[in-house]
Amino acid sequence: MTFQRARNEEQREMRRRAILDTAAAMLDEMPVAEMSLNELSRRVGLAKSNVLRYFESREAVLLELLDDFLEGWLVDLTEELAAGLDAQAAPEVRAGQLADILSRSLADRVVLCDLFGAQGGVLEHNVSVEVVKRHKRSSLAKLATMSELLRAHVPELGDGAQLFCLMSLVTAGALSSYVPPPPSLLAAYAEDPSLGVLHLNLRDALQDAFIATLVGVLPRP
């Protein structure tokens, strides 16, 4: 892919979108930690200095992708909750259904979970104050959207909805870092089956974590 010089706002936006789309395609092939600005520049057909005209760093690209992926996930989650939650069921039943849907939905989005996992320790470093402020404002708006969505189906969450949503996303990022395990761990599990209890299935681990969190957030009878 090669580009002519961007001469107007529309062309500049097309260039930004091409960079983001290329980065997203790379994350289908490799984890966040392996994605480099040099390789992104090569694939998008721009000099690294030109990519830096649109995004101040690799981390700035990834933060914007995180915002995009989170927005798309919330659209899908709206449909998944509408289809999978029984509005007439008891609160504890709906809480179990919520944990099941959330765990399945997030486990199917490995790249989103990987971005969550890298957010605090990697992505929010090497970026300017303005980029961080823009990202945090966007994150707060999406957290509010998620909280309202969950409260609509499980109103018993009340003021605890936002805390549950925040902890759910942090947990998804943390647990996804263990999946898939490297070859050395798989070999260790094969040689010593007793170690297999440490071999995480992401969906199951997320479901257990979400249920445990909901127990603490839902009001006691």
N, C-alpha and C positions, 0 to 999 in steps of 0.2 A: 504494500500500500504506500503510495506517495502522494504528497500534497503540494499544491501551489500555495503561495503566500496568502494567508487569510486577510481579506481587504475590508470586510464589513462584519457587523455583529453576528449576522446569520452564519457566515463562514466560520467565525471564531467558535460559535456554539457547536457547529458540526464537528470542528476539530476537537473540542472538549469531549463531545459525546463519543467520538471515535476512540479517544484515549481511554475513556471509562469502559467502553464495550470491549476493547482489547484486553484491558486489565481483568475484566470479568471472565473472559474466555481463558485467560491464563490461570485463574483460580480454579477452573474446572480441571486443570492438569496438575496443579502443584499447590501446596499449602501456602498460606500467607507469608510465612517466614522465608520461603524460597523465592518469592517474587521480587525481582530487582528492577530498578529504574532503567538500567542499561538494556535489559532484555525487553522491557516494555517499549522503550524508545525504538529498538530495532524492529519489533513486530508492528508497531504503529506506523513506521516509515518516517520518523522524525528524528532529528538530532536531539540528544538529551537536553541541550540548552533550549530547544524549542518546546519540548514537553514542559520544561520548567517555567515557561511563559504562561502556561495554563494552570499548572499545579505546582506549588512551591516545593513539593517533596513527594517521595513515594507514599509516605504516610498520609499526605493530604488527598491523594488519589484514593487510597483505601478507605479513608474516613467518609468520603463522598459515596463510595460504593456501599459502605455499611448503611448509610442513610437510605440509598436507593433500595437495597435488598430488604431492609426492615419495612419500608413502606409497602413494597410488593407483598411481603409476608403477611402484613396486617390485613391487606385486602383478601388474601386467600383464607386467613384465619377467620375472618368474619363469616365466610361461607361455611367453613368447616364446623364452626361452633353452632351455626344455625341448623345444620344438618344432623349434628351428633349429640346435642344436649336436649334432654327431655325437660321442658319447662314445668311439667307437673310433678316431677320426682322430688323426693325429699332432699334437703340441702346436702347431706353427706353423699347421696347418690350422684347429684349433679357435680359435686366436688370431685368425685372419682372419675366421672365422665370428662370433666375439664382437664384433669391430670392426664388422662389417656389421650385426649385430642392434642393437647399441647406437646406432650412427649413425642407422639408420632409425627406431628407437624415439624417440630424442630429437628428431630433426628433425620428427617428427609432432606433437611437443608444444611448440609455439612459445611458449606462455604460460609453461610451466615453465622453458624456457631463458631467457626474458626475466627471470623472477624470479631465476634463478641469476645472471644478468648484473648485476642491480641489488643483489644481496645485500650485498656488501662496501661499495660506494660510496654506497648510498642507504638500503637497508632497515634496516641495523644502526645507523643514525643516528636521532636524535629518538625514541629508545626508552629506557626505564629499564633499570637493571642487572638487575632481576628478569625483565623480558621477554627480554633478551638471554640470560640464563642459561637460561631455560626453552627458548628456541629452540636454543641451542647443545647442550643436553642431548639434545633431540629429534633434532637433526642428527647428533650422534655415534652415537646408537642406530641411525638409518637408514643411516648410513655403514657401521656394523658389519654390518647386515643385508645391504647390497649387497655388501660384501666377502666375506661367507660364501657368498652366492649365486654370485658369480663364481668363487670358489675351488672350489665344488662341481663346476663344469663345466670349469674350467681350473686344476687343483690346482697346476700348475707355477708359478702366480703367487706362491704361498707368502706370505711376509710383505710382498711388494710389492703385494698385492691392494688394501690400503687406500689406498696412494699412488696406484695407478692409478685407483681409483674417485674419489678426491678430485680428481685432475687432470682426469678425464673431465668431471665436473660443472662445474668451473671453466672448462674449455675450451668446453663447450656454451654457457655463459653469455657468454663473450667473443665467440665466433664469431657467435652469434645477433644481436649488436648491429649486425652488418653486413647483416642480411637482414630485410626486403627493402631494397634501396638506395633512397634518395630519388629523386624525379623528375629532379633535376639530374644525378645520377650516371648514371642510365639514358640521359639525353640525351647526356652526354659519351661513354658507351660506343658509342652509335649513331653519333655524329659521328666518333669515332676508334676504330675496332675494335681497334687495338693495345692499347688500355686494357682490353680485355675480360678479360685474364688476372686482373684484380683483381675481377672480378664473381664473387662466391662463390655456389656452390650449397651450402646448409648441410649436407645429408647427405654430399656428397662431401668437403667440408672436414673434417667430423667424422670420417669414416672414415679419411682420411689421417692426421689427428692421433692417433686411437686406435691405429692400426697403428704409428706412429712411437713412441708411448709404450710400447706393448707390447714393442717391440724392446728398449727399455731396461730393462724390468721383468723379462721372462722370463729365466731362467738360460741362459747360453751352453752349447752342447753340450760 
